């Protein structure tokens, strides 16, 4: 019998293969299932149309802003992954981006039509300036989609508008000649209309295009992924602290017998150990958050504006993680580890992803509740939107999670001690004391 035959007859080999298949399937689903094939859909974008109509010689009006607005809002004619919101002014659009409501904005200025008309007859054409604004701090992927999508639309309009303007100029010239009594020759002269070199050159660029980014990502911040990265590392650090302190409090409670703690005061002793566990965890997560930011900025040169606010918020996020993890450890013991690890793996691909890139199923069943997402969103608002005052709903959710988990953690003092690695049971401690 060959060595391979003997090996493959061992049940452990087949169990290992089955375990590998299960682990790859689960982790593959966690890391890839929610984000592969992700594409932008219904990204909120502000549209500002300030253009004023211009009268054309011979009758009619030119309203380029209205024409562009109709094309943009007509999804069948011009399919874009945007959900347009008409706003009154550029300042209103900028305020909305400051509040994190828009991934970008398209500003059509008041002199757009007038600038287009100046290309045909003015001695010095004055094309207007259309502005694309991308809200980079809200999400780099979303901002890139805004720049790319609107840039392509504006480039297409640059190719379309000159033809439309030439047709309008020919019509206007024909009307003018008809009024002058040119008769049937008017149409022929209109068709052979000549333009100056300056006008022809100006028609190649019917408007200027300015592209601007607001709330820009700082230096060495992983292209805007720094909030998610810091959140992931803080989760792991809090997990280590939670494991160590849960083992410590379990050992302390189990040693109550050797310390001759009677049953009357045993409840207070157990409650005291859990309170000590919570307070120690709060202190250690603060130190871990400070060390993490020092490593990020000192070792890797990450630019951190509002550093003190970022540290406080990251500490707060670490406390939320610690309370959640410790409550699970105190109630169910080491089986909490695979739960928390899976939660981390399912969360990691989503932390730096705009929700509009995800499927509706992922948004409803995963993105809407994972605790790491709220900390990462708050970190993003903290880092790119002006410090602690800019953090929105994430704070309320985090306070709620921390409060509930703290209550559960303190309530675990009434539960019989959970067996953790390195922790003695009460029976073991009493036998050791007797010896």
Kinemage of the C-alpha trace (Angstrom):
@kinemage 1
@onewidth
@group {chain A} dominant
@subgroup {mainchain}
@vectorlist {calphas} color= white
{ca unk a 1} P 0.000 0.000 0.000
{ca unk a 2} L 1.536 3.322 -1.043
{ca unk a 3} L 1.977 6.242 1.291
{ca unk a 4} L -0.510 8.265 -0.758
{ca unk a 5} L -3.205 5.628 -0.339
{ca unk a 6} L -2.675 5.604 3.406
{ca unk a 7} L -2.770 9.389 3.534
{ca unk a 8} L -5.938 9.736 1.493
{ca unk a 9} L -7.710 7.190 3.670
{ca unk a 10} L -7.389 9.519 6.633
{ca unk a 11} L -10.600 11.337 7.449
{ca unk a 12} L -8.685 14.458 8.415
{ca unk a 13} L -7.581 14.928 4.798
{ca unk a 14} L -11.120 14.945 3.475
{ca unk a 15} L -12.270 17.103 6.367
{ca unk a 16} L -9.517 19.594 5.505
{ca unk a 17} L -10.604 19.733 1.874
{ca unk a 18} L -14.203 20.295 2.912
{ca unk a 19} L -13.109 23.026 5.319
{ca unk a 20} L -11.101 24.766 2.580
{ca unk a 21} L -14.094 24.724 0.236
{ca unk a 22} L -16.395 26.156 2.912
{ca unk a 23} L -13.904 28.845 3.981
{ca unk a 24} L -13.202 29.954 0.400
{ca unk a 25} L -16.922 30.027 -0.386
{ca unk a 26} L -17.758 32.082 2.705
{ca unk a 27} L -14.824 34.502 2.448
{ca unk a 28} L -15.251 34.771 -1.320
{ca unk a 29} L -18.868 35.765 -0.778
{ca unk a 30} L -17.814 38.222 1.921
{ca unk a 31} L -15.025 39.882 -0.057
{ca unk a 32} L -16.359 39.713 -3.602
{ca unk a 33} L -20.064 38.950 -3.639
{ca unk a 34} L -21.223 42.425 -2.650
{ca unk a 35} L -18.893 44.504 -4.846
{ca unk a 36} L -18.086 42.571 -8.027
{ca unk a 37} L -20.028 44.130 -10.845
{ca unk a 38} L -20.688 47.275 -8.818
{ca unk a 39} L -21.528 50.258 -11.002
{ca unk a 40} L -22.864 53.749 -10.305
{ca unk a 41} L -26.594 54.236 -10.371
{ca unk a 42} L -28.676 57.249 -9.341
{ca unk a 43} L -25.788 59.313 -8.015
{ca unk a 44} L -27.315 62.561 -6.659
{ca unk a 45} L -25.997 65.481 -8.748
{ca unk a 46} L -27.089 69.120 -8.583
{ca unk a 47} L -28.007 70.942 -11.794
{ca unk a 48} L -27.914 74.744 -11.833
{ca unk a 49} L -29.403 76.434 -14.926
{ca unk a 50} L -28.857 80.195 -14.757
{ca unk a 51} L -28.802 80.767 -18.510
{ca unk a 52} L -30.855 83.664 -19.872
{ca unk a 53} L -32.570 83.544 -23.254
{ca unk a 54} L -31.198 85.663 -26.089
{ca unk a 55} L -33.346 87.054 -28.906
{ca unk a 56} L -32.260 86.163 -32.436
{ca unk a 57} L -32.391 88.666 -35.290
{ca unk a 58} L -35.334 87.766 -37.438
{ca unk a 59} L -37.370 86.297 -34.602
{ca unk a 60} L -37.013 83.469 -32.121
{ca unk a 61} L -35.041 82.870 -28.954
{ca unk a 62} L -31.846 81.000 -28.110
{ca unk a 63} L -32.005 79.159 -24.768
{ca unk a 64} L -29.033 76.814 -24.663
{ca unk a 65} L -29.443 76.207 -20.934
{ca unk a 66} L -33.000 74.922 -21.330
{ca unk a 67} L -31.945 72.725 -24.241
{ca unk a 68} L -29.114 71.142 -22.207
{ca unk a 69} L -31.385 70.678 -19.193
{ca unk a 70} L -33.986 68.826 -21.260
{ca unk a 71} L -31.342 66.531 -22.696
{ca unk a 72} L -29.900 65.757 -19.274
{ca unk a 73} L -33.274 65.100 -17.664
{ca unk a 74} L -34.399 62.905 -20.558
{ca unk a 75} L -32.877 59.593 -19.471
{ca unk a 76} L -34.010 57.862 -22.657
{ca unk a 77} L -32.159 60.335 -24.855
{ca unk a 78} L -29.069 60.660 -22.672
{ca unk a 79} L -28.721 57.766 -20.183
{ca unk a 80} L -26.512 58.771 -17.271
{ca unk a 81} L -26.062 57.160 -13.829
{ca unk a 82} L -27.187 60.374 -12.145
{ca unk a 83} L -30.246 61.484 -10.227
{ca unk a 84} L -30.556 65.161 -11.060
{ca unk a 85} L -31.785 67.732 -8.584
{ca unk a 86} L -32.478 71.224 -9.904
{ca unk a 87} L -31.222 73.926 -7.564
{ca unk a 88} L -31.538 77.679 -7.865
{ca unk a 89} L -27.968 78.860 -7.521
{ca unk a 90} L -24.357 77.766 -7.509
{ca unk a 91} L -24.121 78.593 -3.812
{ca unk a 92} L -27.058 76.285 -3.048
{ca unk a 93} L -25.304 73.492 -4.934
{ca unk a 94} L -22.081 74.098 -3.002
{ca unk a 95} L -23.991 74.117 0.288
{ca unk a 96} L -25.533 70.772 -0.652
{ca unk a 97} L -22.104 69.327 -1.364
{ca unk a 98} L -20.852 70.659 1.971
{ca unk a 99} L -23.685 68.717 3.602
{ca unk a 100} L -22.805 65.564 1.671
{ca unk a 101} L -26.033 65.482 -0.364
{ca unk a 102} L -24.474 65.675 -3.850
{ca unk a 103} L -21.566 63.889 -5.489
{ca unk a 104} L -21.165 66.812 -7.842
{ca unk a 105} L -22.824 69.663 -9.692
{ca unk a 106} L -23.132 71.072 -13.206
{ca unk a 107} L -23.315 74.869 -13.397
{ca unk a 108} L -24.701 76.438 -16.611
{ca unk a 109} L -23.917 80.169 -16.336
{ca unk a 110} L -26.236 83.079 -17.063
{ca unk a 111} L -24.278 84.113 -20.175
{ca unk a 112} L -24.228 80.704 -21.860
{ca unk a 113} L -26.640 81.587 -24.711
{ca unk a 114} L -25.223 85.071 -25.044
{ca unk a 115} L -21.723 83.644 -25.312
{ca unk a 116} L -22.822 81.226 -28.013
{ca unk a 117} L -24.415 84.018 -30.054
{ca unk a 118} L -21.253 86.108 -29.722
{ca unk a 119} L -19.372 83.413 -31.637
{ca unk a 120} L -21.194 84.328 -34.840
{ca unk a 121} L -21.227 88.081 -35.022
{ca unk a 122} L -19.068 89.690 -32.348
{ca unk a 123} L -15.653 91.032 -33.199
{ca unk a 124} L -14.326 89.443 -30.002
{ca unk a 125} L -16.268 86.256 -29.194
{ca unk a 126} L -16.808 85.702 -25.472
{ca unk a 127} L -17.678 82.046 -24.875
{ca unk a 128} L -19.188 81.286 -21.480
{ca unk a 129} L -17.635 78.990 -18.882
{ca unk a 130} L -19.528 75.847 -17.844
{ca unk a 131} L -18.399 74.410 -14.500
{ca unk a 132} L -18.310 70.797 -13.330
{ca unk a 133} L -17.826 70.386 -9.573
{ca unk a 134} L -16.952 66.993 -8.079
{ca unk a 135} L -17.387 66.309 -4.367
{ca unk a 136} L -14.216 64.273 -3.873
{ca unk a 137} L -14.448 64.006 -0.102
{ca unk a 138} L -17.859 62.344 -0.212
{ca unk a 139} L -16.508 59.462 -2.269
{ca unk a 140} L -13.624 59.380 -4.729
{ca unk a 141} L -15.341 56.814 -6.967
{ca unk a 142} L -18.534 58.856 -7.070
{ca unk a 143} L -16.592 62.045 -7.850
{ca unk a 144} L -14.707 60.284 -10.644
{ca unk a 145} L -18.005 59.070 -12.122
{ca unk a 146} L -19.321 62.656 -12.068
{ca unk a 147} L -16.216 64.033 -13.765
{ca unk a 148} L -16.170 61.321 -16.402
{ca unk a 149} L -19.910 61.301 -17.148
{ca unk a 150} L -20.393 65.058 -17.284
{ca unk a 151} L -17.113 65.538 -19.119
{ca unk a 152} L -18.288 63.214 -21.886
{ca unk a 153} L -21.641 64.990 -22.112
{ca unk a 154} L -20.028 68.414 -22.372
{ca unk a 155} L -17.600 67.191 -25.013
{ca unk a 156} L -20.512 65.847 -27.051
{ca unk a 157} L -22.255 69.221 -26.745
{ca unk a 158} L -19.114 70.933 -27.955
{ca unk a 159} L -19.396 68.886 -31.132
{ca unk a 160} L -23.145 69.415 -31.501
{ca unk a 161} L -23.558 73.094 -30.708
{ca unk a 162} L -21.386 74.481 -33.564
{ca unk a 163} L -23.558 72.715 -36.152
{ca unk a 164} L -26.688 74.039 -34.484
{ca unk a 165} L -25.255 77.547 -34.300
{ca unk a 166} L -24.223 77.494 -37.973
{ca unk a 167} L -27.698 76.402 -38.983
{ca unk a 168} L -29.180 79.208 -36.913
{ca unk a 169} L -26.725 81.714 -38.433
{ca unk a 170} L -27.644 80.639 -41.942
{ca unk a 171} L -31.318 80.984 -41.144
{ca unk a 172} L -30.757 84.398 -39.602
{ca unk a 173} L -28.699 85.553 -42.602
{ca unk a 174} L -31.392 84.376 -44.978
{ca unk a 175} L -34.056 86.234 -43.018
{ca unk a 176} L -31.963 89.403 -43.026
{ca unk a 177} L -31.410 89.252 -46.771
{ca unk a 178} L -35.096 88.612 -47.360
{ca unk a 179} L -35.945 91.711 -45.391
{ca unk a 180} L -33.463 93.649 -47.522
{ca unk a 181} L -35.347 92.508 -50.652
{ca unk a 182} L -32.730 90.158 -52.045
{ca unk a 183} L -35.454 87.914 -53.449
{ca unk a 184} L -34.721 84.347 -54.446
{ca unk a 185} L -30.994 84.857 -54.144
{ca unk a 186} L -31.304 85.098 -50.411
{ca unk a 187} L -31.346 81.360 -49.871
{ca unk a 188} L -28.326 80.804 -52.025
{ca unk a 189} L -26.342 83.522 -50.303
{ca unk a 190} L -27.362 82.151 -46.901
{ca unk a 191} L -26.149 78.708 -47.861
{ca unk a 192} L -22.812 80.204 -48.961
{ca unk a 193} L -22.466 82.356 -45.834
{ca unk a 194} L -18.886 83.145 -44.950
{ca unk a 195} L -17.451 83.386 -41.445
{ca unk a 196} L -14.403 85.250 -40.273
{ca unk a 197} L -11.376 83.285 -39.132
{ca unk a 198} L -11.988 84.401 -35.534
{ca unk a 199} L -15.601 83.217 -35.615
{ca unk a 200} L -14.683 79.875 -37.180
{ca unk a 201} L -11.983 79.337 -34.577
{ca unk a 202} L -14.350 80.281 -31.756
{ca unk a 203} L -16.928 77.750 -32.940
{ca unk a 204} L -14.419 74.970 -32.244
{ca unk a 205} L -14.760 75.837 -28.551
{ca unk a 206} L -18.318 77.103 -28.081
{ca unk a 207} L -17.841 77.275 -24.307
{ca unk a 208} L -15.056 76.819 -21.801
{ca unk a 209} L -15.207 73.907 -19.375
{ca unk a 210} L -13.918 74.268 -15.833
{ca unk a 211} L -13.578 71.161 -13.669
{ca unk a 212} L -13.287 71.683 -9.933
{ca unk a 213} L -13.026 69.413 -6.898
{ca unk a 214} L -14.335 70.332 -3.467
{ca unk a 215} L -13.396 68.712 -0.159
{ca unk a 216} L -10.257 67.274 -1.766
{ca unk a 217} L -8.498 64.205 -0.412
{ca unk a 218} L -5.277 64.972 1.425
{ca unk a 219} L -1.771 63.696 0.800
{ca unk a 220} L -0.999 60.001 1.393
{ca unk a 221} L -4.594 59.075 2.137
{ca unk a 222} L -4.824 56.054 -0.170
{ca unk a 223} L -6.872 57.949 -2.788
{ca unk a 224} L -9.592 58.730 -0.270
{ca unk a 225} L -9.655 55.256 1.296
{ca unk a 226} L -7.961 56.348 4.535
{ca unk a 227} L -11.201 56.515 6.599
{ca unk a 228} L -12.011 52.885 5.802
{ca unk a 229} L -8.451 51.734 6.402
{ca unk a 230} L -8.245 53.436 9.803
{ca unk a 231} L -11.614 51.945 10.742
{ca unk a 232} L -10.487 48.417 9.839
{ca unk a 233} L -7.268 48.682 11.837
{ca unk a 234} L -9.160 50.131 14.810
{ca unk a 235} L -11.608 47.212 14.679
{ca unk a 236} L -8.742 44.725 14.822
{ca unk a 237} L -7.029 46.635 17.639
{ca unk a 238} L -10.251 46.788 19.647
{ca unk a 239} L -10.767 43.082 19.049
{ca unk a 240} L -7.367 42.263 20.556
{ca unk a 241} L -8.125 44.467 23.571
{ca unk a 242} L -11.560 42.881 23.997
{ca unk a 243} L -10.137 39.327 23.886
{ca unk a 244} L -7.412 40.072 26.425
{ca unk a 245} L -9.673 41.908 28.871
{ca unk a 246} L -12.458 39.332 28.576
{ca unk a 247} L -9.966 36.627 29.450
{ca unk a 248} L -8.691 38.765 32.319
{ca unk a 249} L -12.118 39.371 33.845
{ca unk a 250} L -13.021 35.702 33.440
{ca unk a 251} L -9.858 34.724 35.316
{ca unk a 252} L -10.579 37.333 38.000
{ca unk a 253} L -14.116 36.052 38.546
{ca unk a 254} L -12.972 32.450 38.575
{ca unk a 255} L -10.379 33.248 41.214
{ca unk a 256} L -13.034 34.594 43.592
{ca unk a 257} L -12.933 31.314 45.487
{ca unk a 258} L -9.226 31.543 46.179
{ca unk a 259} L -9.745 35.135 47.365
{ca unk a 260} L -12.391 33.845 49.802
{ca unk a 261} L -15.145 35.943 48.275
{ca unk a 262} L -18.437 34.735 49.749
{ca unk a 263} L -21.652 34.364 47.820
{ca unk a 264} L -23.163 37.487 49.379
{ca unk a 265} L -20.503 39.764 47.974
{ca unk a 266} L -19.822 37.620 44.914
{ca unk a 267} L -22.356 39.521 42.805
{ca unk a 268} L -20.743 42.856 43.607
{ca unk a 269} L -17.313 41.404 42.892
{ca unk a 270} L -18.455 40.116 39.469
{ca unk a 271} L -20.050 43.475 38.662
{ca unk a 272} L -16.882 45.256 39.717
{ca unk a 273} L -14.714 43.141 37.425
{ca unk a 274} L -16.956 43.918 34.460
{ca unk a 275} L -16.922 47.642 35.270
{ca unk a 276} L -13.117 47.479 35.501
{ca unk a 277} L -13.060 45.658 32.161
{ca unk a 278} L -15.151 48.405 30.525
{ca unk a 279} L -13.137 51.295 31.987
{ca unk a 280} L -9.811 49.684 31.127
{ca unk a 281} L -11.014 49.046 27.578
{ca unk a 282} L -12.018 52.698 27.157
{ca unk a 283} L -8.560 53.843 28.231
{ca unk a 284} L -6.727 51.291 26.064
{ca unk a 285} L -8.772 52.056 22.941
{ca unk a 286} L -7.921 55.741 23.368
{ca unk a 287} L -4.234 54.865 23.520
{ca unk a 288} L -4.601 52.541 20.521
{ca unk a 289} L -6.331 55.270 18.478
{ca unk a 290} L -3.565 57.750 19.289
{ca unk a 291} L -0.865 55.244 18.360
{ca unk a 292} L -2.635 54.359 15.102
{ca unk a 293} L -2.825 58.003 14.026
{ca unk a 294} L 0.806 58.545 15.005
{ca unk a 295} L 1.823 55.593 12.841
{ca unk a 296} L -0.308 56.802 9.910
{ca unk a 297} L 1.030 60.362 10.008
{ca unk a 298} L 4.536 59.805 11.376
{ca unk a 299} L 5.545 56.679 9.483
{ca unk a 300} L 3.558 57.036 6.291
{ca unk a 301} L 3.024 60.793 6.000
{ca unk a 302} L -0.782 60.740 6.028
{ca unk a 303} L -2.094 64.294 6.027
{ca unk a 304} L -4.468 64.766 8.957
{ca unk a 305} L -6.297 68.053 9.316
{ca unk a 306} L -8.290 68.431 12.534
{ca unk a 307} L -6.018 65.774 14.064
{ca unk a 308} L -7.396 66.192 17.587
{ca unk a 309} L -10.996 65.781 16.408
{ca unk a 310} L -10.025 62.756 14.321
{ca unk a 311} L -8.346 61.155 17.347
{ca unk a 312} L -11.413 61.726 19.561
{ca unk a 313} L -13.748 60.282 16.938
{ca unk a 314} L -11.503 57.296 16.231
{ca unk a 315} L -11.317 56.698 19.982
{ca unk a 316} L -15.101 56.873 20.116
{ca unk a 317} L -15.318 54.361 17.263
{ca unk a 318} L -12.862 52.081 19.054
{ca unk a 319} L -14.993 52.239 22.220
{ca unk a 320} L -18.091 51.280 20.204
{ca unk a 321} L -16.212 48.319 18.731
{ca unk a 322} L -14.823 47.312 22.133
{ca unk a 323} L -18.249 47.387 23.816
{ca unk a 324} L -19.794 45.299 21.033
{ca unk a 325} L -16.975 42.756 21.019
{ca unk a 326} L -16.685 42.512 24.813
{ca unk a 327} L -20.437 42.026 25.237
{ca unk a 328} L -20.300 39.071 22.843
{ca unk a 329} L -17.226 37.579 24.563
{ca unk a 330} L -18.756 37.892 28.036
{ca unk a 331} L -21.991 36.256 26.955
{ca unk a 332} L -20.940 33.498 24.555
{ca unk a 333} L -17.158 33.226 24.979
{ca unk a 334} L -14.775 32.263 22.194
{ca unk a 335} L -17.513 31.448 19.621
{ca unk a 336} L -17.752 35.243 19.286
{ca unk a 337} L -14.426 35.294 17.396
{ca unk a 338} L -15.677 33.726 14.120
{ca unk a 339} L -18.758 35.960 14.273
{ca unk a 340} L -16.650 39.096 14.635
{ca unk a 341} L -14.117 38.001 12.011
{ca unk a 342} L -16.875 37.280 9.490
{ca unk a 343} L -18.462 40.644 10.273
{ca unk a 344} L -15.132 42.305 9.501
{ca unk a 345} L -14.672 40.435 6.215
{ca unk a 346} L -18.205 41.230 5.060
{ca unk a 347} L -17.695 44.896 5.976
{ca unk a 348} L -14.260 45.532 4.470
{ca unk a 349} L -15.250 45.803 0.769
{ca unk a 350} L -18.093 48.210 1.601
{ca unk a 351} L -16.340 50.775 3.784
{ca unk a 352} L -14.955 52.858 0.903
{ca unk a 353} L -17.747 52.128 -1.559
{ca unk a 354} L -20.486 54.662 -2.288
{ca unk a 355} L -23.876 53.061 -1.530
{ca unk a 356} L -25.119 54.064 -4.997
{ca unk a 357} L -22.584 51.629 -6.470
{ca unk a 358} L -24.081 48.670 -4.592
{ca unk a 359} L -27.042 46.511 -5.456
{ca unk a 360} L -30.271 47.187 -3.610
{ca unk a 361} L -29.983 43.819 -1.875
{ca unk a 362} L -26.536 44.672 -0.507
{ca unk a 363} L -27.730 48.096 0.614
{ca unk a 364} L -30.765 46.716 2.445
{ca unk a 365} L -29.335 43.548 3.979
{ca unk a 366} L -25.722 44.481 4.704
{ca unk a 367} L -24.679 48.095 4.197
{ca unk a 368} L -27.599 49.492 6.201
{ca unk a 369} L -26.580 47.972 9.550
{ca unk a 370} L -22.891 46.992 9.739
{ca unk a 371} L -21.269 48.966 12.608
{ca unk a 372} L -17.958 49.498 10.803
{ca unk a 373} L -19.760 51.458 8.089
{ca unk a 374} L -21.042 54.087 10.518
{ca unk a 375} L -17.577 54.635 11.974
{ca unk a 376} L -16.018 54.852 8.483
{ca unk a 377} L -18.700 57.322 7.331
{ca unk a 378} L -18.104 59.463 10.392
{ca unk a 379} L -14.353 59.344 9.810
{ca unk a 380} L -14.893 60.486 6.211
{ca unk a 381} L -17.004 63.439 7.361
{ca unk a 382} L -14.433 64.203 10.048
{ca unk a 383} L -11.444 64.158 7.688
{ca unk a 384} L -12.906 65.888 4.630
{ca unk a 385} L -15.836 68.047 5.762
{ca unk a 386} L -14.524 70.139 8.637
{ca unk a 387} L -13.963 68.174 11.818
{ca unk a 388} L -16.266 67.007 14.579
{ca unk a 389} L -19.042 69.482 13.778
{ca unk a 390} L -19.451 67.956 10.309
{ca unk a 391} L -20.324 64.458 11.546
{ca unk a 392} L -23.998 63.750 10.947
{ca unk a 393} L -26.200 60.757 11.719
{ca unk a 394} L -23.254 58.442 12.379
{ca unk a 395} L -22.771 59.930 15.851
{ca unk a 396} L -26.317 59.107 16.952
{ca unk a 397} L -26.084 55.530 15.677
{ca unk a 398} L -22.723 55.008 17.360
{ca unk a 399} L -24.006 56.381 20.675
{ca unk a 400} L -26.957 54.005 20.455
{ca unk a 401} L -24.777 50.963 19.722
{ca unk a 402} L -22.308 51.865 22.482
{ca unk a 403} L -25.076 52.349 25.044
{ca unk a 404} L -26.866 49.090 24.268
{ca unk a 405} L -23.628 47.104 24.227
{ca unk a 406} L -22.470 48.674 27.513
{ca unk a 407} L -25.740 47.651 29.160
{ca unk a 408} L -25.318 44.108 27.839
{ca unk a 409} L -21.703 44.065 28.994
{ca unk a 410} L -22.633 45.122 32.537
{ca unk a 411} L -25.531 42.662 32.555
{ca unk a 412} L -23.106 39.833 31.811
{ca unk a 413} L -21.908 40.108 35.432
{ca unk a 414} L -25.016 38.180 36.536
{ca unk a 415} L -24.263 35.351 34.129
{ca unk a 416} L -22.257 32.335 35.118
{ca unk a 417} L -18.658 32.759 34.056
{ca unk a 418} L -17.915 31.816 30.442
{ca unk a 419} L -14.963 29.501 29.883
{ca unk a 420} L -12.204 31.327 27.994
{ca unk a 421} L -8.651 30.192 27.174
{ca unk a 422} L -6.344 30.850 30.106
{ca unk a 423} L -9.215 31.379 32.570
{ca unk a 424} L -9.724 29.059 35.546
{ca unk a 425} L -13.141 27.946 36.573
{ca unk a 426} L -14.300 28.634 40.103
{ca unk a 427} L -13.869 24.940 40.908
{ca unk a 428} L -10.264 24.997 39.656
{ca unk a 429} L -9.523 28.096 41.706
{ca unk a 430} L -10.943 26.557 44.882
{ca unk a 431} L -8.931 23.356 44.399
{ca unk a 432} L -5.759 25.369 43.874
{ca unk a 433} L -6.488 27.341 47.037
{ca unk a 434} L -7.036 24.142 48.992
{ca unk a 435} L -3.696 22.780 47.894
